[in-house]
Amino acid sequence: MSNEERELLIKALEYAEYQTLRDKAMKNQQVVHCTEDGVVYEEPARDVFVRLYNEPAPSF
């Protein structure tokens, strides 16, 4: 896989993550996270979306 292909793949995955998180935030759903020591927890998608993308939480 060339560097160009790798960069395109990474961009596509980042976009897919953005879309999925935005859709979950719009539906007031939870997302599952895992800490470095393996503790699994849920967090509102709206909080994660605002924190990661510095955008207002989406709504319908």
N, CA, C and O atoms as a CHARMM CRD file, in Angstrom:
* protein
*
  240
    1    1 MET  N      0.85000  -1.16600   0.00000 PROA 1      0.00000
    2    1 MET  CA     0.00000   0.00000   0.00000 PROA 1      0.00000
    3    1 MET  C      0.90100   1.23500   0.00000 PROA 1      0.00000
    4    1 MET  O      1.82000   1.34900   0.81100 PROA 1      0.00000
    5    2 SER  N      0.62900   2.12900  -0.89600 PROA 2      0.00000
    6    2 SER  CA     1.44300   3.34400  -0.99900 PROA 2      0.00000
    7    2 SER  C      1.03100   4.35000   0.08100 PROA 2      0.00000
    8    2 SER  O     -0.01600   4.20800   0.71200 PROA 2      0.00000
    9    3 ASN  N      1.86200   5.35300   0.27700 PROA 3      0.00000
   10    3 ASN  CA     1.54900   6.40700   1.25600 PROA 3      0.00000
   11    3 ASN  C      0.28100   7.15000   0.86800 PROA 3      0.00000
   12    3 ASN  O     -0.52100   7.50300   1.73200 PROA 3      0.00000
   13    4 GLU  N      0.09400   7.38700  -0.42000 PROA 4      0.00000
   14    4 GLU  CA    -1.10300   8.08800  -0.88100 PROA 4      0.00000
   15    4 GLU  C     -2.35700   7.28400  -0.56500 PROA 4      0.00000
   16    4 GLU  O     -3.35400   7.83800  -0.10300 PROA 4      0.00000
   17    5 GLU  N     -2.30900   5.98400  -0.81200 PROA 5      0.00000
   18    5 GLU  CA    -3.45500   5.11900  -0.51000 PROA 5      0.00000
   19    5 GLU  C     -3.72800   5.08900   0.99200 PROA 5      0.00000
   20    5 GLU  O     -4.88200   5.10900   1.42000 PROA 5      0.00000
   21    6 ARG  N     -2.68000   5.04300   1.77500 PROA 6      0.00000
   22    6 ARG  CA    -2.82600   5.02000   3.22900 PROA 6      0.00000
   23    6 ARG  C     -3.47600   6.31500   3.72000 PROA 6      0.00000
   24    6 ARG  O     -4.36100   6.28200   4.57600 PROA 6      0.00000
   25    7 GLU  N     -3.04200   7.44900   3.18100 PROA 7      0.00000
   26    7 GLU  CA    -3.62100   8.73300   3.57100 PROA 7      0.00000
   27    7 GLU  C     -5.09800   8.81600   3.19100 PROA 7      0.00000
   28    7 GLU  O     -5.90800   9.33100   3.96300 PROA 7      0.00000
   29    8 LEU  N     -5.45200   8.31800   2.01800 PROA 8      0.00000
   30    8 LEU  CA    -6.85600   8.31200   1.60300 PROA 8      0.00000
   31    8 LEU  C     -7.69800   7.42900   2.51800 PROA 8      0.00000
   32    8 LEU  O     -8.82400   7.78000   2.87100 PROA 8      0.00000
   33    9 LEU  N     -7.15000   6.29700   2.89400 PROA 9      0.00000
   34    9 LEU  CA    -7.86100   5.38700   3.79300 PROA 9      0.00000
   35    9 LEU  C     -8.07900   6.04000   5.15700 PROA 9      0.00000
   36    9 LEU  O     -9.16600   5.93800   5.72700 PROA 9      0.00000
   37   10 ILE  N     -7.06600   6.69900   5.67400 PROA 10     0.00000
   38   10 ILE  CA    -7.18700   7.37600   6.96100 PROA 10     0.00000
   39   10 ILE  C     -8.23200   8.48500   6.89000 PROA 10     0.00000
   40   10 ILE  O     -9.03700   8.62900   7.81000 PROA 10     0.00000
   41   11 LYS  N     -8.23400   9.26400   5.82200 PROA 11     0.00000
   42   11 LYS  CA    -9.23000  10.32700   5.65900 PROA 11     0.00000
   43   11 LYS  C    -10.64000   9.74400   5.60400 PROA 11     0.00000
   44   11 LYS  O    -11.56700  10.29500   6.19800 PROA 11     0.00000
   45   12 ALA  N    -10.79900   8.64100   4.89700 PROA 12     0.00000
   46   12 ALA  CA   -12.11100   8.00100   4.79400 PROA 12     0.00000
   47   12 ALA  C    -12.58600   7.50200   6.15400 PROA 12     0.00000
   48   12 ALA  O    -13.76000   7.65500   6.49300 PROA 12     0.00000
   49   13 LEU  N    -11.68900   6.91100   6.93300 PROA 13     0.00000
   50   13 LEU  CA   -12.04900   6.42800   8.26200 PROA 13     0.00000
   51   13 LEU  C    -12.39000   7.58400   9.20500 PROA 13     0.00000
   52   13 LEU  O    -13.32300   7.48300  10.00200 PROA 13     0.00000
   53   14 GLU  N    -11.64200   8.66900   9.11300 PROA 14     0.00000
   54   14 GLU  CA   -11.94100   9.84300   9.93700 PROA 14     0.00000
   55   14 GLU  C    -13.31600  10.40800   9.59000 PROA 14     0.00000
   56   14 GLU  O    -14.07200  10.79200  10.48200 PROA 14     0.00000
   57   15 TYR  N    -13.63800  10.46100   8.31500 PROA 15     0.00000
   58   15 TYR  CA   -14.94500  10.96600   7.88600 PROA 15     0.00000
   59   15 TYR  C    -16.05700  10.04100   8.36800 PROA 15     0.00000
   60   15 TYR  O    -17.09800  10.51100   8.82800 PROA 15     0.00000
   61   16 ALA  N    -15.84500   8.73700   8.26800 PROA 16     0.00000
   62   16 ALA  CA   -16.84500   7.77400   8.72800 PROA 16     0.00000
   63   16 ALA  C    -17.06300   7.90600  10.23100 PROA 16     0.00000
   64   16 ALA  O    -18.19900   7.82300  10.69700 PROA 16     0.00000
   65   17 GLU  N    -16.00100   8.10900  10.99100 PROA 17     0.00000
   66   17 GLU  CA   -16.13000   8.30000  12.43300 PROA 17     0.00000
   67   17 GLU  C    -16.91700   9.57400  12.74000 PROA 17     0.00000
   68   17 GLU  O    -17.78100   9.57600  13.61700 PROA 17     0.00000
   69   18 TYR  N    -16.62300  10.64800  12.02600 PROA 18     0.00000
   70   18 TYR  CA   -17.33100  11.91300  12.21300 PROA 18     0.00000
   71   18 TYR  C    -18.82800  11.73000  11.94600 PROA 18     0.00000
   72   18 TYR  O    -19.66100  12.15800  12.74500 PROA 18     0.00000
   73   19 GLN  N    -19.15900  11.10200  10.83300 PROA 19     0.00000
   74   19 GLN  CA   -20.57000  10.90600  10.46200 PROA 19     0.00000
   75   19 GLN  C    -21.29600  10.03600  11.49000 PROA 19     0.00000
   76   19 GLN  O    -22.42000  10.34300  11.88600 PROA 19     0.00000
   77   20 THR  N    -20.66000   8.96900  11.91300 PROA 20     0.00000
   78   20 THR  CA   -21.28000   8.06100  12.88000 PROA 20     0.00000
   79   20 THR  C    -21.50700   8.75800  14.20900 PROA 20     0.00000
   80   20 THR  O    -22.57700   8.63400  14.80600 PROA 20     0.00000
   81   21 LEU  N    -20.50600   9.49000  14.67300 PROA 21     0.00000
   82   21 LEU  CA   -20.64100  10.19200  15.94000 PROA 21     0.00000
   83   21 LEU  C    -21.69500  11.29700  15.85200 PROA 21     0.00000
   84   21 LEU  O    -22.45600  11.50600  16.79600 PROA 21     0.00000
   85   22 ARG  N    -21.73800  11.99200  14.73600 PROA 22     0.00000
   86   22 ARG  CA   -22.74600  13.04700  14.53500 PROA 22     0.00000
   87   22 ARG  C    -24.15000  12.44400  14.55900 PROA 22     0.00000
   88   22 ARG  O    -25.05100  12.99200  15.19400 PROA 22     0.00000
   89   23 ASP  N    -24.33800  11.31300  13.86600 PROA 23     0.00000
   90   23 ASP  CA   -25.65000  10.66100  13.83800 PROA 23     0.00000
   91   23 ASP  C    -26.06800  10.18500  15.23300 PROA 23     0.00000
   92   23 ASP  O    -27.22700  10.33600  15.61800 PROA 23     0.00000
   93   24 LYS  N    -25.14100   9.62100  15.97500 PROA 24     0.00000
   94   24 LYS  CA   -25.45000   9.17200  17.33600 PROA 24     0.00000
   95   24 LYS  C    -25.78100  10.36100  18.23500 PROA 24     0.00000
   96   24 LYS  O    -26.67500  10.27200  19.07800 PROA 24     0.00000
   97   25 ALA  N    -25.07100  11.46300  18.06100 PROA 25     0.00000
   98   25 ALA  CA   -25.33000  12.65400  18.86500 PROA 25     0.00000
   99   25 ALA  C    -26.72300  13.20100  18.56200 PROA 25     0.00000
  100   25 ALA  O    -27.43400  13.62900  19.47200 PROA 25     0.00000
  101   26 MET  N    -27.11300  13.18900  17.29700 PROA 26     0.00000
  102   26 MET  CA   -28.44100  13.67300  16.91600 PROA 26     0.00000
  103   26 MET  C    -29.54500  12.83100  17.54900 PROA 26     0.00000
  104   26 MET  O    -30.63000  13.33800  17.83200 PROA 26     0.00000
  105   27 LYS  N    -29.27000  11.55600  17.76800 PROA 27     0.00000
  106   27 LYS  CA   -30.27500  10.64400  18.32700 PROA 27     0.00000
  107   27 LYS  C    -30.13800  10.48900  19.83900 PROA 27     0.00000
  108   27 LYS  O    -30.79700   9.64500  20.44500 PROA 27     0.00000
  109   28 ASN  N    -29.26800  11.31900  20.45200 PROA 28     0.00000
  110   28 ASN  CA   -29.02200  11.25200  21.89800 PROA 28     0.00000
  111   28 ASN  C    -28.61800   9.85200  22.36300 PROA 28     0.00000
  112   28 ASN  O    -29.08300   9.37800  23.39900 PROA 28     0.00000
  113   29 GLN  N    -27.76100   9.20300  21.59900 PROA 29     0.00000
  114   29 GLN  CA   -27.29600   7.86900  21.95200 PROA 29     0.00000
  115   29 GLN  C    -25.96500   7.93800  22.69600 PROA 29     0.00000
  116   29 GLN  O    -25.34200   8.99400  22.80500 PROA 29     0.00000
  117   30 GLN  N    -25.55900   6.79700  23.19500 PROA 30     0.00000
  118   30 GLN  CA   -24.30600   6.66700  23.93100 PROA 30     0.00000
  119   30 GLN  C    -23.23400   6.05800  23.01600 PROA 30     0.00000
  120   30 GLN  O    -23.54900   5.35700  22.05300 PROA 30     0.00000
  121   31 VAL  N    -21.97400   6.33600  23.33300 PROA 31     0.00000
  122   31 VAL  CA   -20.86100   5.66100  22.66900 PROA 31     0.00000
  123   31 VAL  C    -20.04800   4.95700  23.74500 PROA 31     0.00000
  124   31 VAL  O    -20.00100   5.40000  24.89200 PROA 31     0.00000
  125   32 VAL  N    -19.41300   3.85900  23.36600 PROA 32     0.00000
  126   32 VAL  CA   -18.63900   3.05800  24.31100 PROA 32     0.00000
  127   32 VAL  C    -17.16200   3.38200  24.12800 PROA 32     0.00000
  128   32 VAL  O    -16.64900   3.39800  23.00900 PROA 32     0.00000
  129   33 HSD  N    -16.49500   3.63800  25.23200 PROA 33     0.00000
  130   33 HSD  CA   -15.06700   3.92700  25.23600 PROA 33     0.00000
  131   33 HSD  C    -14.36100   2.91600  26.12500 PROA 33     0.00000
  132   33 HSD  O    -14.99000   2.19500  26.90000 PROA 33     0.00000
  133   34 CYS  N    -13.05300   2.88100  25.99700 PROA 34     0.00000
  134   34 CYS  CA   -12.23800   2.02500  26.84200 PROA 34     0.00000
  135   34 CYS  C    -11.00200   2.81500  27.26300 PROA 34     0.00000
  136   34 CYS  O    -10.33300   3.41600  26.42200 PROA 34     0.00000
  137   35 THR  N    -10.70100   2.81600  28.54700 PROA 35     0.00000
  138   35 THR  CA    -9.50900   3.50700  29.02500 PROA 35     0.00000
  139   35 THR  C     -8.27900   2.67200  28.70500 PROA 35     0.00000
  140   35 THR  O     -8.39300   1.52200  28.27900 PROA 35     0.00000
  141   36 GLU  N     -7.10900   3.25100  28.91100 PROA 36     0.00000
  142   36 GLU  CA    -5.86800   2.53700  28.61800 PROA 36     0.00000
  143   36 GLU  C     -5.69300   1.29400  29.48400 PROA 36     0.00000
  144   36 GLU  O     -5.04300   0.33200  29.07500 PROA 36     0.00000
  145   37 ASP  N     -6.27800   1.31700  30.68900 PROA 37     0.00000
  146   37 ASP  CA    -6.15500   0.14500  31.55900 PROA 37     0.00000
  147   37 ASP  C     -7.30200  -0.84400  31.38600 PROA 37     0.00000
  148   37 ASP  O     -7.44300  -1.77300  32.18100 PROA 37     0.00000
  149   38 GLY  N     -8.13300  -0.65000  30.34200 PROA 38     0.00000
  150   38 GLY  CA    -9.14100  -1.64000  29.97800 PROA 38     0.00000
  151   38 GLY  C    -10.51200  -1.45600  30.58300 PROA 38     0.00000
  152   38 GLY  O    -11.35700  -2.34100  30.44600 PROA 38     0.00000
  153   39 VAL  N    -10.76500  -0.35500  31.24200 PROA 39     0.00000
  154   39 VAL  CA   -12.07800  -0.11100  31.83500 PROA 39     0.00000
  155   39 VAL  C    -13.01200   0.41900  30.74500 PROA 39     0.00000
  156   39 VAL  O    -12.72400   1.42200  30.09300 PROA 39     0.00000
  157   40 VAL  N    -14.12300  -0.27000  30.56500 PROA 40     0.00000
  158   40 VAL  CA   -15.10900   0.10000  29.54200 PROA 40     0.00000
  159   40 VAL  C    -16.17400   0.98200  30.17800 PROA 40     0.00000
  160   40 VAL  O    -16.65200   0.69800  31.27700 PROA 40     0.00000
  161   41 TYR  N    -16.54500   2.05800  29.48000 PROA 41     0.00000
  162   41 TYR  CA   -17.57900   2.95000  29.98200 PROA 41     0.00000
  163   41 TYR  C    -18.34000   3.57600  28.82100 PROA 41     0.00000
  164   41 TYR  O    -17.85700   3.61500  27.69000 PROA 41     0.00000
  165   42 GLU  N    -19.54000   4.06500  29.12400 PROA 42     0.00000
  166   42 GLU  CA   -20.37200   4.74200  28.13000 PROA 42     0.00000
  167   42 GLU  C    -20.36900   6.23600  28.40700 PROA 42     0.00000
  168   42 GLU  O    -20.23700   6.68200  29.54600 PROA 42     0.00000
  169   43 GLU  N    -20.52100   6.99700  27.31900 PROA 43     0.00000
  170   43 GLU  CA   -20.54600   8.44800  27.41600 PROA 43     0.00000
  171   43 GLU  C    -21.51900   8.96300  26.36400 PROA 43     0.00000
  172   43 GLU  O    -21.60800   8.38400  25.28200 PROA 43     0.00000
  173   44 PRO  N    -22.24900  10.03500  26.65300 PROA 44     0.00000
  174   44 PRO  CA   -23.16000  10.58400  25.65400 PROA 44     0.00000
  175   44 PRO  C    -22.40300  11.01700  24.39200 PROA 44     0.00000
  176   44 PRO  O    -21.37300  11.68500  24.47900 PROA 44     0.00000
  177   45 ALA  N    -22.91400  10.63700  23.24100 PROA 45     0.00000
  178   45 ALA  CA   -22.27600  10.97800  21.97800 PROA 45     0.00000
  179   45 ALA  C    -22.20100  12.48700  21.78000 PROA 45     0.00000
  180   45 ALA  O    -21.26700  12.98700  21.15300 PROA 45     0.00000
  181   46 ARG  N    -23.17800  13.21400  22.31000 PROA 46     0.00000
  182   46 ARG  CA   -23.17000  14.67900  22.18700 PROA 46     0.00000
  183   46 ARG  C    -21.92600  15.27200  22.84400 PROA 46     0.00000
  184   46 ARG  O    -21.29100  16.16200  22.27900 PROA 46     0.00000
  185   47 ASP  N    -21.57600  14.78600  24.03100 PROA 47     0.00000
  186   47 ASP  CA   -20.40400  15.29000  24.74500 PROA 47     0.00000
  187   47 ASP  C    -19.12000  14.99900  23.96800 PROA 47     0.00000
  188   47 ASP  O    -18.24000  15.85200  23.85100 PROA 47     0.00000
  189   48 VAL  N    -19.03300  13.79600  23.44900 PROA 48     0.00000
  190   48 VAL  CA   -17.83800  13.40300  22.69300 PROA 48     0.00000
  191   48 VAL  C    -17.72700  14.22900  21.41900 PROA 48     0.00000
  192   48 VAL  O    -16.64100  14.69300  21.07200 PROA 48     0.00000
  193   49 PHE  N    -18.83500  14.41300  20.72500 PROA 49     0.00000
  194   49 PHE  CA   -18.83900  15.16900  19.47400 PROA 49     0.00000
  195   49 PHE  C    -18.36000  16.60100  19.70400 PROA 49     0.00000
  196   49 PHE  O    -17.50900  17.10100  18.97000 PROA 49     0.00000
  197   50 VAL  N    -18.90600  17.25100  20.71900 PROA 50     0.00000
  198   50 VAL  CA   -18.52700  18.63600  21.01100 PROA 50     0.00000
  199   50 VAL  C    -17.05600  18.70400  21.40500 PROA 50     0.00000
  200   50 VAL  O    -16.34000  19.60400  20.96600 PROA 50     0.00000
  201   51 ARG  N    -16.60400  17.77500  22.21400 PROA 51     0.00000
  202   51 ARG  CA   -15.21000  17.77400  22.67400 PROA 51     0.00000
  203   51 ARG  C    -14.22400  17.53200  21.53300 PROA 51     0.00000
  204   51 ARG  O    -13.19100  18.19700  21.46200 PROA 51     0.00000
  205   52 LEU  N    -14.52800  16.59500  20.64700 PROA 52     0.00000
  206   52 LEU  CA   -13.59500  16.24300  19.57700 PROA 52     0.00000
  207   52 LEU  C    -13.58800  17.24800  18.41900 PROA 52     0.00000
  208   52 LEU  O    -12.53300  17.54800  17.85900 PROA 52     0.00000
  209   53 TYR  N    -14.75700  17.75900  18.06900 PROA 53     0.00000
  210   53 TYR  CA   -14.85200  18.55800  16.84400 PROA 53     0.00000
  211   53 TYR  C    -15.10800  20.04800  17.08800 PROA 53     0.00000
  212   53 TYR  O    -15.17600  20.82700  16.13700 PROA 53     0.00000
  213   54 ASN  N    -15.24900  20.44400  18.34200 PROA 54     0.00000
  214   54 ASN  CA   -15.48100  21.85200  18.67700 PROA 54     0.00000
  215   54 ASN  C    -16.60700  22.47200  17.85000 PROA 54     0.00000
  216   54 ASN  O    -16.51700  23.61300  17.39600 PROA 54     0.00000
  217   55 GLU  N    -17.65200  21.69700  17.67200 PROA 55     0.00000
  218   55 GLU  CA   -18.84800  22.14100  16.95900 PROA 55     0.00000
  219   55 GLU  C    -20.02900  22.01100  17.91100 PROA 55     0.00000
  220   55 GLU  O    -19.98500  21.20100  18.83600 PROA 55     0.00000
  221   56 PRO  N    -21.08100  22.79200  17.70100 PROA 56     0.00000
  222   56 PRO  CA   -22.26800  22.61100  18.54000 PROA 56     0.00000
  223   56 PRO  C    -22.87500  21.22300  18.31400 PROA 56     0.00000
  224   56 PRO  O    -22.77600  20.65300  17.22700 PROA 56     0.00000
  225   57 ALA  N    -23.48700  20.70900  19.33900 PROA 57     0.00000
  226   57 ALA  CA   -24.12400  19.40100  19.21400 PROA 57     0.00000
  227   57 ALA  C    -25.22200  19.46300  18.16600 PROA 57     0.00000
  228   57 ALA  O    -26.04900  20.37400  18.19800 PROA 57     0.00000
  229   58 PRO  N    -25.24600  18.51400  17.23800 PROA 58     0.00000
  230   58 PRO  CA   -26.25400  18.53000  16.19000 PROA 58     0.00000
  231   58 PRO  C    -27.63600  18.16900  16.72200 PROA 58     0.00000
  232   58 PRO  O    -27.76700  17.46000  17.72100 PROA 58     0.00000
  233   59 SER  N    -28.64200  18.65700  16.05200 PROA 59     0.00000
  234   59 SER  CA   -30.02700  18.30500  16.39800 PROA 59     0.00000
  235   59 SER  C    -30.81500  18.16700  15.11800 PROA 59     0.00000
  236   59 SER  O    -30.34600  18.54300  14.04400 PROA 59     0.00000
  237   60 PHE  N    -32.00600  17.63100  15.23300 PROA 60     0.00000
  238   60 PHE  CA   -32.84200  17.42000  14.04900 PROA 60     0.00000
  239   60 PHE  C    -33.32300  18.71900  13.49000 PROA 60     0.00000
  240   60 PHE  O    -34.04100  18.73200  12.49000 PROA 60     0.00000
